[in-house]
Amino acid sequence: MNKKILTFQITVFVIFAAGFSSLVFFTDIYDETLNRIVSVTCLSCIKLDPKTSSEFLFKTANNKAHPDFVLENLTKGPVFMVYRKDVCEACDEMEPLLQEMFGLTFEKEDVFYETVNLDKNNVTFTHINIDHSSDILRDSMHVYDKDKINGVPMFTLVTLNYNYDGIVIPYYSTLYGKLGLKDDQEIKTFLTEIIQDGINLYNDNIAGYIN
């Protein structure tokens, strides 16, 4: 009788332990998924369109190094990155303007990069849908989220400049939403000016850049 009770108790313990382990395991997966995707806000979904500063910075938003894919493409010219999610009205509204500006055609789910020629200057256009991209591409959003908005659409331009120690290093600016502008032409003009600033900085400083 005692052996039967002991066997029953051991069986219950094993089942409980297995169930608890599964709960912990799947909770970790849920938390990881939540942190990666759900926690990034669709700015237009909450009726937010921040008018943020277009200033360029040396220090990354989370104090981490610039990703390798950015540094590799930075040897060819400035790098322009677009971050979005599947469900994002402002992202959908901005992308036709970007396609027109860069002469590209792509779907919102696409994750890709292409070096395009803008007035005889190379600019690497990188489209990152965080619902479909790799960890490296997804995590890069937090490297450049200078205003801690944690929302999409987000646009980052990385170029070059001399820092305070006289060394040429990556220099970036990040913009959000529809840039606080309502008119499509105003948006394109504003983005064009920022990109041209990045091109000018790059051309002025590439000679001193050691990757």
C-alpha positions as CSV (number, residue, x, y, z in Angstrom):
1,M,0.0,0.0,0.0
2,N,2.8,2.4,0.9
3,K,4.6,1.5,-2.3
4,K,1.5,2.4,-4.3
5,I,1.1,5.8,-2.5
6,L,4.8,6.5,-3.0
7,T,4.6,5.7,-6.7
8,F,1.5,7.9,-7.0
9,Q,3.2,10.8,-5.3
10,I,6.3,10.5,-7.5
11,T,4.1,10.4,-10.6
12,V,2.2,13.5,-9.6
13,F,5.5,15.3,-8.8
14,V,7.0,14.4,-12.3
15,I,3.8,15.6,-14.0
16,F,3.8,18.8,-12.0
17,A,7.5,19.5,-12.7
18,A,7.1,18.9,-16.4
19,G,4.1,21.2,-16.5
20,F,5.9,23.9,-14.6
21,S,8.9,23.6,-16.9
22,S,6.7,23.9,-20.0
23,L,5.0,27.0,-18.5
24,V,8.3,28.7,-17.8
25,F,9.6,27.7,-21.3
26,F,6.6,29.0,-23.2
27,T,6.4,32.1,-21.0
28,D,10.0,33.0,-22.0
29,I,9.1,32.6,-25.6
30,Y,6.0,34.8,-25.2
31,D,8.0,37.5,-23.4
32,E,10.7,37.4,-26.0
33,T,8.1,37.8,-28.8
34,L,6.3,40.5,-26.9
35,N,9.6,42.5,-26.4
36,R,10.6,42.1,-30.0
37,I,7.4,42.9,-31.8
38,V,4.4,43.9,-29.7
39,S,6.2,46.5,-27.7
40,V,7.1,48.6,-30.8
41,T,4.3,51.0,-31.3
42,C,2.6,51.9,-34.5
43,L,2.6,55.7,-34.2
44,S,-0.4,56.3,-36.5
45,C,-2.4,53.7,-34.6
46,I,-2.2,55.9,-31.4
47,K,-2.7,59.1,-33.4
48,L,0.9,60.2,-32.7
49,D,3.1,62.0,-35.2
50,P,6.1,63.4,-33.4
51,K,7.9,66.3,-34.9
52,T,11.4,65.4,-33.8
53,S,14.7,67.1,-34.3
54,S,16.7,66.2,-37.4
55,E,20.0,66.8,-35.6
56,F,22.9,64.4,-36.3
57,L,24.5,62.5,-33.4
58,F,27.6,60.4,-32.8
59,K,26.4,58.5,-29.7
60,T,24.0,55.7,-30.5
61,A,20.7,55.6,-28.6
62,N,21.5,52.5,-26.5
63,N,25.3,53.1,-26.4
64,K,25.9,49.9,-28.5
65,A,28.1,49.8,-31.6
66,H,26.8,50.4,-35.1
67,P,25.7,47.1,-36.7
68,D,28.1,45.4,-39.1
69,F,25.7,45.6,-42.0
70,V,25.6,49.4,-41.6
71,L,29.4,49.7,-41.4
72,E,29.9,47.5,-44.4
73,N,27.5,49.6,-46.5
74,L,28.9,52.8,-45.2
75,T,32.0,52.2,-47.2
76,K,30.0,52.9,-50.3
77,G,28.0,55.9,-49.2
78,P,25.4,57.0,-46.6
79,V,22.9,54.4,-45.4
80,F,19.2,55.2,-45.2
81,M,17.1,52.8,-43.1
82,V,13.3,52.5,-43.0
83,Y,11.7,50.6,-40.1
84,R,8.1,49.5,-40.1
85,K,5.5,46.9,-39.0
86,D,2.9,45.0,-41.0
87,V,0.0,47.0,-39.5
88,C,1.0,50.6,-39.7
89,E,-1.1,53.2,-41.6
90,A,1.6,55.9,-41.6
91,C,4.1,53.4,-42.9
92,D,1.8,52.6,-45.8
93,E,1.4,56.3,-46.5
94,M,5.2,57.0,-46.4
95,E,6.4,54.1,-48.6
96,P,5.0,55.4,-51.9
97,L,6.9,58.6,-51.3
98,L,10.1,56.7,-50.5
99,Q,9.7,54.5,-53.6
100,E,9.4,57.6,-55.7
101,M,12.4,59.3,-54.1
102,F,14.7,56.3,-54.4
103,G,13.3,54.8,-57.6
104,L,12.5,51.5,-56.0
105,T,9.5,49.1,-55.9
106,F,8.9,46.9,-52.9
107,E,6.1,45.4,-50.8
108,K,5.6,46.3,-47.1
109,E,6.7,42.8,-46.0
110,D,10.0,42.9,-47.8
111,V,13.3,43.0,-46.0
112,F,16.1,44.1,-48.3
113,Y,18.8,46.6,-49.1
114,E,19.9,48.2,-52.4
115,T,22.5,50.7,-53.2
116,V,20.9,53.4,-55.4
117,N,22.4,56.4,-57.2
118,L,21.0,59.7,-56.2
119,D,22.4,62.5,-58.3
120,K,25.7,60.6,-58.9
121,N,26.0,59.6,-55.2
122,N,25.6,56.2,-53.7
123,V,23.0,55.8,-50.9
124,T,22.2,52.3,-49.5
125,F,18.4,52.0,-49.0
126,T,17.5,49.4,-46.3
127,H,13.9,48.4,-45.8
128,I,13.3,46.6,-42.4
129,N,9.9,45.2,-41.5
130,I,10.4,44.2,-37.9
131,D,7.7,41.6,-38.2
132,H,9.8,39.6,-40.7
133,S,13.4,40.7,-40.2
134,S,16.3,38.9,-38.5
135,D,17.3,39.7,-34.9
136,I,20.2,41.8,-36.1
137,L,18.1,44.0,-38.3
138,R,15.3,44.3,-35.7
139,D,17.7,45.1,-32.9
140,S,19.3,47.8,-34.9
141,M,16.2,49.9,-34.5
142,H,17.1,50.4,-30.8
143,V,20.6,51.5,-31.8
144,Y,19.2,54.5,-33.7
145,D,16.0,55.3,-31.7
146,K,17.6,58.5,-30.5
147,D,14.4,60.0,-29.0
148,K,13.3,56.8,-27.4
149,I,10.0,56.8,-29.3
150,N,10.0,53.0,-29.8
151,G,7.6,53.4,-32.7
152,V,7.3,53.1,-36.4
153,P,7.6,54.4,-39.0
154,M,11.2,55.3,-38.2
155,F,13.8,56.6,-40.6
156,T,17.5,56.7,-40.0
157,L,20.3,58.2,-42.1
158,V,23.9,57.2,-41.2
159,T,26.7,59.3,-42.7
160,L,30.3,60.3,-41.6
161,N,31.8,63.2,-39.7
162,Y,34.8,64.1,-37.6
163,N,34.1,63.6,-33.9
164,Y,35.4,65.7,-31.0
165,D,38.7,63.8,-31.0
166,G,39.3,64.5,-34.7
167,I,38.4,61.0,-35.9
168,V,35.9,60.3,-38.7
169,I,33.1,58.0,-37.4
170,P,29.5,57.2,-38.2
171,Y,27.1,60.2,-37.6
172,Y,23.4,59.6,-37.8
173,S,20.0,61.3,-37.6
174,T,16.6,59.6,-37.0
175,L,13.1,60.8,-37.8
176,Y,9.7,59.4,-36.9
177,G,6.1,59.1,-38.2
178,K,5.2,61.4,-41.0
179,L,7.8,63.9,-39.7
180,G,5.0,66.1,-38.3
181,L,4.2,67.2,-41.8
182,K,0.8,66.7,-43.6
183,D,1.7,67.5,-47.3
184,D,3.4,64.8,-49.3
185,Q,5.6,67.3,-51.2
186,E,6.7,68.9,-47.9
187,I,7.6,65.4,-46.6
188,K,9.6,64.6,-49.7
189,T,11.4,68.0,-49.7
190,F,12.3,67.6,-46.0
191,L,13.6,64.1,-46.5
192,T,15.5,65.1,-49.6
193,E,17.2,67.9,-47.7
194,I,18.3,65.6,-44.8
195,I,19.6,63.0,-47.3
196,Q,21.5,65.7,-49.2
197,D,23.0,66.9,-45.9
198,G,24.2,63.3,-45.2
199,I,25.7,63.0,-48.7
200,N,27.6,66.3,-48.3
201,L,28.9,65.2,-44.9
202,Y,29.9,61.8,-46.4
203,N,31.8,63.3,-49.4
204,D,33.6,65.9,-47.1
205,N,34.8,63.2,-44.7
206,I,35.1,59.9,-46.4
207,A,38.8,60.5,-47.1
208,G,39.5,60.4,-43.3
209,Y,37.4,57.3,-42.6
210,I,39.0,54.1,-41.5
211,N,36.4,51.3,-41.0
